[in-house]
Amino acid sequence: MIELYQFWDSPCCMKVRMTLAEKGVDWTLRPVTTYKFDHYQPDYQALNPHSLVPTLVHDGKVVIQSGVIAEYLDDTFPDPPLKPADPLARARMREWMREEEEFLFRLIVTMSFNIMMKLRARAYGMDKLQEWSRRHPDRNRARDYLQRVTGPADMGAVAQAEQKFRWHMERLDRQLADSGGPWICGDQFTLADICIAPITDRIEYLDREHLWRGLPAVEAWVARVRERPSFGAAAPSFEDRMYGPKKPVPEAAA
Ligand SMILES: N[C@@H](CCC(=O)N[C@@H](CS)C(=O)NCC(=O)O)C(=O)O
């Protein structure tokens, strides 16, 4: 049995959902609502000491770290293979998995925090945010979180993140040209595509598609990856998305 502890609107969780969908493997949902600090509750921390989503439990065995989970699933359910057999192509795939983990993910966290998470105070009200933050075991971090979600958005940090993100998209454009496409590592759809898809999905939801405008190979890849049934199965539904530029906080709540 596969259990996935996850939050719908999380790029790391989408990566795992998309891998499961590619493999056609059924899984059981274990919801973790991060803005209510479910991930800091002792039961969850026993599975994931870092208090982060996702966590996979396969027949009682726990695996953490989304990229590691994706590789574990590919090794456990070999069809269809999501890693190239050729060592160099496999190394290239891992380079792009790391590109996401070390750079792109951090950049979208900066953008998301300032553009989306700041809307929580208006959406839910301070009473609710304070009530939820009492579930955080570290009082200082809970206070810091409340200050960050209520303070003004740091649009300077967003602009800087956008500039860096564009540089990575230019690199991706060259990689797609060098590999010959249509996927990041060439003609095989791999875990590299699965890792980058949730990133471009979040950027689209943040209304920032201009970050790959004029980069023909990336534009084509974004359109192509969206067409995959696994993308449709794994992307959060509109209802499960956090408030953001494409889902404004309803007037009544504001
Ligand atoms: N390297 C970890 C990162 C996990 C991570 O940062 N998850 C985010 C959601 S995408 C999270 O749990 N955020 C909640 C928090 O930071 O409190 C992985 O790939 O699993």
The ligand as a Tripos MOL2 file, in Angstrom:
@<TRIPOS>MOLECULE
LIG
   20    19     1     0     0
SMALL
NO_CHARGES

@<TRIPOS>ATOM
      1 N1         13.7060   18.9690   -0.1250 N.3       1 LIG1
      2 C1         12.3580   18.7300    0.3220 C.3       1 LIG1
      3 C2         11.6350   20.0640    0.3860 C.3       1 LIG1
      4 C3         10.2230   19.8810    0.9060 C.3       1 LIG1
      5 C4          9.5160   21.2200    1.1030 C.2       1 LIG1
      6 O1         10.1340   22.2830    1.2560 O.2       1 LIG1
      7 N2          8.1730   21.1340    1.0980 N.am      1 LIG1
      8 C5          7.3580   22.3040    1.2770 C.3       1 LIG1
      9 C6          6.1560   22.2490    0.3610 C.3       1 LIG1
     10 S1          6.6410   22.2660   -1.3600 S.3       1 LIG1
     11 C7          6.8830   22.3550    2.7270 C.2       1 LIG1
     12 O2          6.6970   21.3360    3.3650 O.2       1 LIG1
     13 N3          6.6770   23.5840    3.2430 N.am      1 LIG1
     14 C8          6.1940   23.7870    4.5630 C.3       1 LIG1
     15 C9          7.1330   24.5690    5.4220 C.2       1 LIG1
     16 O3          8.2030   24.9960    4.9300 O.co2     1 LIG1
     17 O4          6.7900   24.7800    6.5850 O.co2     1 LIG1
     18 C10        11.6420   17.7730   -0.6430 C.2       1 LIG1
     19 O5         11.9490   17.8220   -1.8380 O.co2     1 LIG1
     20 O6         10.7930   16.9660   -0.1950 O.co2     1 LIG1
@<TRIPOS>BOND
     1     1     2 1
     2     2     3 1
     3     2    18 1
     4     3     4 1
     5     4     5 1
     6     5     6 2
     7     5     7 1
     8     7     8 1
     9     8     9 1
    10     8    11 1
    11     9    10 1
    12    11    12 2
    13    11    13 1
    14    13    14 1
    15    14    15 1
    16    15    16 2
    17    15    17 1
    18    18    19 2
    19    18    20 1
@<TRIPOS>SUBSTRUCTURE
     1 LIG1         1 GROUP 0 **** ****
